[in-house]
């Protein structure tokens, strides 16, 4: 389903990504976020994730592998992978990659050799829903998310756009959900800091684990 039309600004961004890029956010998911969500969602048995600016799918599939390692039979896991470029969402949908060298050994079992390339396991592909989505455009209605990742997008946008997007993210994230942003986002800027603690005591509060932090709404 194509949510919104593509704008030209983000289409020119560098699409150089990799599986488990930066490592620390995925350690945060493994050590903190997913265990807490499993406990908090034990009745409904549902976890919804949104990877915005997913490029060719490295990030959403990395998240899928981390969650799948928790072995959650009977749970509904849904990962929405969006990008402004339809070529990126198409590549994510197929889940075929030339190289998986950066994938940790314990996750390589999720890939199968096919015609000289590697394709990710079909069970993981089933939980990834791809869509063309322009963060700068009109947002459609979507379910409340437990995890939102915008690690590779916001730092490329003008401050006023980031302000609007973070406001919409706050409305889309569940009250006890988790936000992952890129380390390059300048939180001290006036147009951005009003959404984050300590500048806003009711804003996004950092949660530290190891070398990385994610954010929750106060």
C-alpha positions in Angstrom: 0.0 0.0 0.0 1.5 3.4 -1.0 0.7 5.9 1.7 1.9 9.1 0.2 3.6 10.5 -2.8 7.4 10.7 -3.0 9.1 14.1 -2.6 12.5 14.8 -4.3 14.5 16.0 -1.3 15.1 12.7 0.5 15.4 10.7 -2.7 18.9 11.9 -3.2 20.2 10.8 0.2 23.0 8.3 0.6 21.5 4.8 0.8 24.7 3.3 2.2 23.5 1.0 5.0 24.3 -2.3 6.5 22.8 -4.9 8.8 23.1 -4.1 12.5 24.6 -0.7 11.6 26.2 1.0 14.7 25.5 -2.2 16.7 24.6 -0.4 20.0 20.9 0.3 19.1 20.4 -3.4 18.5 22.1 -4.3 21.8 19.7 -1.9 23.4 16.8 -3.7 21.7 18.1 -7.1 22.9 19.0 -6.2 26.4 16.3 -3.7 27.4 13.5 -2.8 24.9 12.3 -6.2 23.8 12.3 -7.8 27.3 10.3 -4.9 28.7 7.8 -5.0 25.8 7.4 -8.8 26.2 6.5 -8.2 29.9 4.2 -5.2 29.1 2.4 -6.9 26.2 2.0 -10.4 27.7 -1.7 -10.2 27.5 -2.2 -8.9 24.0 1.0 -10.6 22.6 1.5 -8.0 20.0 4.6 -5.9 19.1 4.5 -3.3 16.3 7.6 -1.7 15.0 8.1 1.1 12.4 11.5 1.5 10.6 11.2 4.9 8.8 13.8 5.5 6.1 14.5 1.8 5.9 16.5 2.1 2.6 16.9 -1.5 1.2 15.8 -3.2 4.5 18.9 -3.7 6.5 17.4 -2.0 9.6 14.0 -3.7 9.7 15.4 -7.1 9.0 18.0 -6.6 11.8 15.2 -5.7 14.2 13.2 -8.8 13.0 16.2 -11.1 13.7 16.6 -9.7 17.2 12.9 -10.1 18.0 12.8 -13.6 16.5 15.6 -14.7 18.7 13.3 -14.3 21.7 11.2 -17.2 20.4 7.7 -15.8 20.9 5.2 -18.4 19.6 1.6 -17.1 19.4 2.7 -13.5 19.3 1.8 -11.1 16.5 5.0 -9.3 15.3 4.6 -6.6 12.7 7.4 -4.4 11.3 6.4 -1.5 9.0 9.4 -0.6 6.7 8.9 2.7 4.9 11.1 4.8 2.6 10.5 7.7 0.3 12.0 5.8 -2.6 9.9 3.0 -4.1 13.1 1.3 -5.3 14.2 0.9 -1.7 10.9 -0.6 -0.5 10.9 -3.0 -3.5 14.4 -4.2 -2.5 13.3 -4.5 1.1 10.3 -6.6 0.0 12.4 -9.1 -1.9 15.0 -9.4 1.0 17.9 -10.3 -1.3 21.4 -9.1 -0.6 24.9 -9.5 -2.1 26.8 -9.6 1.1 26.0 -10.6 4.7 29.5 -10.3 6.1 28.5 -7.8 8.8 25.7 -10.1 10.1 26.8 -11.8 13.4 27.3 -15.5 13.0 24.4 -16.4 15.3 22.0 -14.6 12.9 23.3 -15.9 9.6 21.0 -18.9 9.9 18.2 -16.5 8.7 19.8 -16.3 5.2 19.7 -18.8 2.4 22.0 -18.8 -0.7 20.2 -18.1 -3.9 21.9 -17.6 -7.3 25.1 -16.2 -5.8 23.2 -13.9 -3.4 21.6 -14.2 0.0 17.9 -14.1 0.7 16.5 -13.6 4.1 14.2 -16.3 5.6 10.6 -16.2 4.3 9.2 -16.3 7.8 11.0 -13.0 8.6 9.9 -11.5 5.2 6.3 -12.2 6.2 6.4 -9.9 9.2 7.9 -7.0 7.2 5.3 -4.7 5.6 6.8 -2.2 3.1 5.4 1.1 2.0 6.4 4.3 0.2 6.2 7.0 2.8 7.2 10.7 2.8 7.7 11.9 6.4 7.4 15.5 5.2 4.0 14.8 3.7 0.5 14.0 5.1 0.5 11.1 7.5 -2.3 8.5 7.2 -3.9 6.8 10.1 -1.7 3.9 11.4 -1.8 1.7 14.5 0.1 2.9 17.6 3.7 1.7 17.5 5.7 0.0 20.3 9.0 0.9 18.6 9.8 3.7 16.1 13.2 4.0 14.5 14.1 7.2 12.6 17.9 6.9 12.9 18.9 7.8 9.4 16.4 10.4 8.3 15.9 13.3 10.7 19.5 14.6 10.7 19.1 15.4 6.9 16.0 17.5 7.3 15.5 21.2 8.2 14.7 21.9 11.8 11.1 23.0 11.2 10.5 19.7 9.4 12.0 17.7 12.3 9.9 19.6 14.8 6.7 18.6 12.9 7.8 15.0 12.5 8.7 14.5 16.1 5.2 15.9 17.1 3.6 13.3 14.8 5.9 10.5 16.2 4.8 11.4 19.7 1.2 10.9 18.6 2.0 7.6 16.9 4.1 6.0 19.6 2.4 4.2 22.4 2.7 5.8 25.8 5.2 3.2 26.9 6.9 2.7 23.5 10.5 3.4 22.5 12.0 5.9 20.0 15.4 5.4 18.4 16.9 8.5 16.7 20.3 9.0 15.1 23.2 10.2 17.2 23.7 13.1 14.8 20.4 14.8 15.6 21.2 18.1 17.4 18.9 17.9 20.4 20.1 21.3 21.7 18.6 23.2 18.8 15.6 25.3 19.8 13.2 23.8 17.4 14.0 20.3 18.5 14.9 20.3 22.2 11.4 21.2 23.2 10.4 17.6 22.6 13.2 16.1 24.8 14.0 16.0 28.5 15.4 17.9 30.4 14.3 20.9 28.2 10.7 19.5 28.4 9.9 17.5 31.5 7.0 15.9 29.7 8.9 15.1 26.6 11.0 12.2 25.4 13.3 10.9 28.2 16.5 9.0 27.5 16.9 5.4 28.6 20.5 4.3 28.7 21.8 0.8 28.1 25.5 0.3 27.5 26.7 2.8 24.9 23.3 3.7 23.5 20.1 5.3 24.6 16.6 5.2 23.3 13.8 7.5 24.3 10.4 7.0 26.1 7.7 9.6 26.7 7.4 10.8 30.2 
